[in-house]
Amino acid sequence: MRIFLTGATGYLGSAVLEALLRNAHDVTALVRNPESAERAAARGAHPVVGDLTVPQTYASAAEACDGIIHTAFEGSRRGPAVDREAIGQLLAIARRKLQPPRPFFIYTSGVWVLGKTTRPAAEDAPVNPAPHVAWRPEHERLVLEAGADGAVRTALIRPGIVYGGSRGIIGDMLKDAANGLIRVIGTGKNHWPCVYDRDLADLYLRIATTPDASGIFHANDEADERVNDIAEALAQHARTPVDIRHVPLEEARAKMGDYAYALALDQRLRSPRARALGWSPSLRSVAGNVARLLEEYRNAREAA
């Protein structure tokens, strides 16, 4: 299968790229610069240097593929606007593919779109987005409605907090533990829905290769871990003593804005639609796999 992938050198996208290549798919990767192109090519992808907001830089390459996986996100104030434009452009490209098989478009959303969940929430739970991602429900709606006429198979994935390697929120906590201080926003009694990066990548692969897979899919290990438990497990495995400091939410919001509120969300999620595809996480908690995650973290740092 020929797949067009955005964000192929990002934290999430690089795991997806690895899963696709491992399963012998032909991947065209949209990257921002020649350096990223070199990294993508070294892994076995066909890089295209371009800009999500300038479809002329990548449209012909994407049109030659069987489907599109969109994992890229610009981490700036322009991010939501760029993402909105990218959705429109990528869906338009998918619709121009007239040859079978039916094209697919997989969009990357996130669990914060659900807000606080008072009970375990599956894919049919109503959205109540944290302010940090207040824009995201509209983007989800656009993707889902685009698949209503059947011309394009559309799906969206809501990853939990991703762990594995040296990047992401858990990666930052591993770094903080190595430096002797982990900061926890709020009381730390809140639950985080988490997912191992390689398990998450496997879900993208399953959705891409399952002809009738569409709609919303949650991706989390269902461990219902409290943030305190994660922090304490990381501290116990550190080489030097670690102080865990609880930062009051309002103090954190003064420094971090709405992102602090998102980190303090209490969420427990379930992924029945993902599991119906045969998806089953290989790792089922952060706290229970700290030794492995530390090794991955150190290896990734050394390779960087």
MARKOLTI-597544 format. One line per 5 residues: for each residue x, y, z of C-alpha. Coordinates in nm, 4 decimals, padded with zeros to 6 digits. Layout:
X/Y/Z  ...
This chain:
00.0000/00.0000/00.0000  00.1211/00.3512/-00.0823  00.0702/00.5904/00.2090  00.1287/00.9641/00.2384  00.2397/01.0564/00.5926
00.2693/01.4007/00.7483  00.4831/01.4574/01.0571  00.7042/01.1596/00.9782  00.9976/01.2889/01.1841  00.7844/01.3986/01.4796
00.7380/01.1999/01.7985  00.4157/01.0344/01.6924  00.4771/01.0280/01.3194  00.8183/00.8640/01.3491  00.6616/00.5693/01.5338
00.3911/00.5443/01.2661  00.6541/00.5566/00.9917  00.8445/00.2714/01.1538  00.5306/00.0568/01.1806  00.4349/00.1166/00.8178
00.7821/00.0392/00.6844  00.8138/-00.2676/00.9065  00.5020/-00.4018/00.7381  00.6378/-00.3388/00.3861  00.4229/-00.0381/00.2962
00.5514/00.2286/00.0595  00.5602/00.5589/00.2494  00.5896/00.9088/00.1085  00.6781/01.1423/00.3948  00.6097/01.5152/00.3973
00.8957/01.6926/00.5772  00.9847/02.0563/00.6359  01.3512/02.0736/00.5360  01.6371/01.8828/00.3700  01.7744/01.7653/00.7055
01.4436/01.5979/00.7914  01.4328/01.4571/00.4382  01.7678/01.2893/00.4951  01.6461/01.1295/00.8174  01.3250/01.0046/00.6544
01.5117/00.8656/00.3535  01.7612/00.6884/00.5778  01.4731/00.5008/00.7363  01.3299/00.3928/00.4019  01.0661/00.6562/00.3231
01.0359/00.8737/00.0119  01.0671/01.2292/00.1470  00.8950/01.5318/00.0001  01.0073/01.8708/00.1288  00.7031/02.0939/00.1573
00.4683/02.3044/00.3648  00.1249/02.1894/00.4818  -00.0208/02.5289/00.3938  00.1203/02.5175/00.0382  -00.0413/02.2153/-00.1306
00.1532/02.2746/-00.4508  00.4606/02.1462/-00.2662  00.3153/01.8010/-00.2023  -00.0186/01.7505/-00.3817  00.1104/01.5404/-00.6715
00.2988/01.3087/-00.4351  -00.0053/01.2641/-00.2123  -00.2387/01.2026/-00.5062  -00.0250/00.9044/-00.6082  -00.0894/00.7319/-00.2749
-00.3725/00.5068/-00.1576  -00.4329/00.7008/00.1611  -00.3168/00.9800/00.3903  -00.2171/00.9717/00.7559  -00.1967/01.3155/00.9165
00.0118/01.3275/01.2353  00.1836/01.6650/01.1889  00.1031/01.9576/01.4154  00.2745/02.2933/01.4391  00.3424/02.3739/01.8024
00.2816/02.7468/01.7785  -00.0113/02.9859/01.8010  -00.0665/02.9213/01.4313  -00.1027/02.5489/01.4980  -00.4847/02.5225/01.4989
-00.5198/02.7390/01.1865  -00.2518/02.5417/01.0028  -00.4177/02.2157/01.1053  -00.7573/02.3381/00.9838  -00.6141/02.4329/00.6465
-00.4220/02.1055/00.6214  -00.7381/01.9030/00.6824  -00.9137/02.0798/00.3959  -00.6226/02.0424/00.1570  -00.5508/01.6783/00.2397
-00.9159/01.5751/00.2161  -00.9445/01.7512/-00.1206  -00.6400/01.5587/-00.2434  -00.7890/01.2292/-00.1221  -01.1134/01.3023/-00.3071
-00.9261/01.3536/-00.6325  -00.8072/00.9929/-00.6267  -01.0405/00.8232/-00.8727  -00.8738/00.4832/-00.9008  -00.9583/00.2033/-00.6528
-00.9083/00.1198/-00.3751  -01.1161/00.3825/-00.1955  -00.8789/00.6392/-00.0432  -00.8564/00.6866/00.3312  -00.7700/00.9812/00.5546
-00.6624/00.9257/00.9162  -00.6543/01.2301/01.1411  -00.4752/01.2665/01.4733  -00.6828/01.4227/01.7499  -00.6310/01.3725/02.1250
-00.8010/01.2690/02.4477  -00.8123/01.6210/02.5924  -01.1035/01.6869/02.3574  -01.3172/01.4881/02.6042  -01.2335/01.7017/02.9073
-01.2777/01.5516/03.2514  -01.4414/01.2080/03.2436  -01.6357/01.1118/03.5544  -01.6483/00.7478/03.4420  -01.4509/00.5427/03.1858
-01.5254/00.7004/02.8484  -01.5407/00.5093/02.5207  -01.5395/00.6510/02.1690  -01.9076/00.7450/02.1845  -01.8590/00.9770/02.4832
-01.9586/01.3422/02.4299  -01.6802/01.5952/02.3845  -01.6165/01.8680/02.6416  -01.2749/01.9999/02.5398  -01.0197/02.1451/02.7749
-00.9591/02.5117/02.6864  -00.6156/02.4215/02.5475  -00.7843/02.2241/02.2658  -01.1157/02.4098/02.2380  -01.0631/02.4273/01.8603
-01.0303/02.0535/01.8078  -01.3958/01.9338/01.8052  -01.4583/02.1376/01.4919  -01.1637/01.9683/01.3201  -01.2936/01.6263/01.4234
-01.6353/01.7180/01.2822  -01.4864/01.8168/00.9484  -01.3041/01.4851/00.9191  -01.6030/01.2715/01.0150  -01.8456/01.4596/00.7894
-01.6039/01.4300/00.4978  -01.6510/01.0548/00.5086  -02.0302/01.0637/00.5148  -02.0767/01.0204/00.1388  -01.8409/00.7223/00.1220
-01.6024/00.8722/-00.1330  -01.3231/00.8845/00.1257  -01.2896/00.6582/00.4292  -01.2174/00.8889/00.7203  -01.1044/00.7997/01.0702
-00.9660/00.9898/01.3651  -00.7491/00.8621/01.6472  -00.7470/01.0104/01.9962  -00.4142/00.9067/02.1471  -00.3673/00.9172/02.5203
-00.0490/01.0634/02.6668  00.2198/00.8902/02.4649  00.5200/00.7256/02.6262  00.8330/00.5619/02.4878  01.1627/00.7056/02.3661
01.2899/01.0433/02.4830  01.0138/01.2791/02.3707  00.6663/01.3685/02.4897  00.5251/01.4396/02.8349  00.6541/01.1182/02.9913
00.9915/01.1721/02.8265  01.0055/01.5145/02.9898  00.9275/01.3544/03.3259  01.2117/01.1065/03.2759  01.4428/01.3986/03.2069
01.3162/01.5799/03.5161  01.3737/01.2687/03.7276  01.7321/01.2513/03.6038  01.7715/01.6147/03.7121  01.6308/01.5432/04.0579
01.2959/01.7261/04.0445  00.9587/01.6188/03.9048  00.6845/01.8802/03.9047  00.3268/01.7540/03.9212  00.0442/01.9922/03.8354
-00.2225/01.9855/04.1046  -00.2649/01.7052/04.3576  -00.1476/01.4284/04.1252  -00.4526/01.2201/04.2137  -00.5870/01.2597/03.8611
-00.5686/00.9740/03.6114  -00.3844/00.9952/03.2803  -00.4874/00.7715/02.9889  -00.1512/00.6679/02.8416  -00.0327/00.4700/02.5399
00.3038/00.3277/02.4343  00.4259/00.4851/02.1108  00.4723/00.1532/01.9299  00.1264/00.0347/02.0316  -00.0222/00.3601/01.9083
00.1577/00.3202/01.5760  00.0105/-00.0294/01.5441  -00.3400/00.1180/01.5668  -00.2682/00.3552/01.2780  -00.1474/00.0577/01.0782
-00.4595/-00.1458/01.1573  -00.6947/00.1352/01.0614  -00.5067/00.2058/00.7386  -00.5197/-00.1593/00.6311  -00.8761/-00.2395/00.7406
-01.1049/-00.1389/00.4505  -01.4107/-00.0635/00.6640  -01.2364/00.1040/00.9608  -01.3777/00.4533/01.0001  -01.4971/00.6915/01.2675
-01.3458/00.7575/01.6100  -01.0852/00.5377/01.7784  -00.9381/00.5823/02.1253  -00.5826/00.4676/02.1884  -00.4868/00.4100/02.5502
-00.3596/00.1238/02.7617  -00.6573/00.1430/03.0038  -00.4297/00.1248/03.3075  -00.6054/00.4218/03.4744  -00.2782/00.5353/03.6298
-00.2682/00.8277/03.8697  -00.0059/01.0893/03.7970  00.1384/01.0455/04.1476  00.1952/00.6759/04.0803  00.3783/00.7536/03.7567
00.5945/01.0187/03.9219  00.6806/00.7952/04.2172  00.7735/00.5043/03.9906  01.0031/00.7263/03.7862  01.1620/00.8641/04.1030
01.2277/00.5157/04.2416  01.4248/00.4181/03.9317  01.6358/00.7337/03.9156  02.0068/00.7092/03.9896  01.9926/00.9955/04.2413
01.7221/01.1067/04.4893  01.4269/01.2824/04.3278  01.2025/01.5474/04.4811  00.8397/01.5404/04.3661  00.6896/01.8869/04.3903
00.3153/01.9464/04.3572  00.2472/02.2781/04.1876  -00.0937/02.4342/04.2666  -00.3041/02.4509/03.9517  -00.3487/02.8275/03.9564
00.0238/02.8795/04.0003  00.0912/02.6489/03.7081  -00.1709/02.8206/03.4914  -00.0057/03.1565/03.5555  00.3128/03.0175/03.3964
00.1824/02.7614/03.1471  -00.1630/02.8877/03.0534  -00.4384/02.6421/02.9649  -00.1828/02.3668/02.9074  -00.1553/02.3331/03.2864
-00.5280/02.2671/03.3125  -00.5017/01.9942/03.0482  -00.2241/01.8222/03.2438  -00.4430/01.8274/03.5552  -00.7425/01.6632/03.3857
-00.8771/01.3479/03.5469  -00.9463/01.1040/03.2648  -01.0189/00.7341/03.2364  -01.0738/00.6065/02.8835  -01.1650/00.2865/02.7061
-01.0924/00.1835/02.3475  -01.3551/-00.0730/02.2434  -01.3604/00.0270/01.8756  -00.9831/-00.0030/01.8540  -00.9914/-00.3402/02.0261
-01.2572/-00.4582/01.7807  -00.9875/-00.4272/01.5128  -00.7710/-00.6716/01.7075  -00.5631/-00.3963/01.8664  -00.4184/-00.4919/02.2042
-00.1491/-00.2811/02.3746  00.1734/-00.4680/02.4428  00.2552/-00.2378/02.7359  -00.0169/-00.1693/02.9891  00.1267/00.0932/03.2193
00.4014/00.3492/03.2599  00.4765/00.2682/03.6243  00.5090/-00.1030/03.5505  00.7621/-00.0542/03.2699  00.9920/00.2188/03.3981
01.3123/00.0140/03.3598  01.2356/-00.0469/02.9931  01.1324/00.3136/02.9340  01.4499/00.4411/03.0970  01.6595/00.2248/02.8661
01.4685/00.3530/02.5636  01.5059/00.7092/02.6875  01.8818/00.6795/02.7312  01.9271/00.5057/02.3960  01.7237/00.7743/02.2176
01.9220/01.0524/02.3853  02.2506/00.8924/02.2866  02.1352/00.8501/01.9269  02.0147/01.2093/01.8946
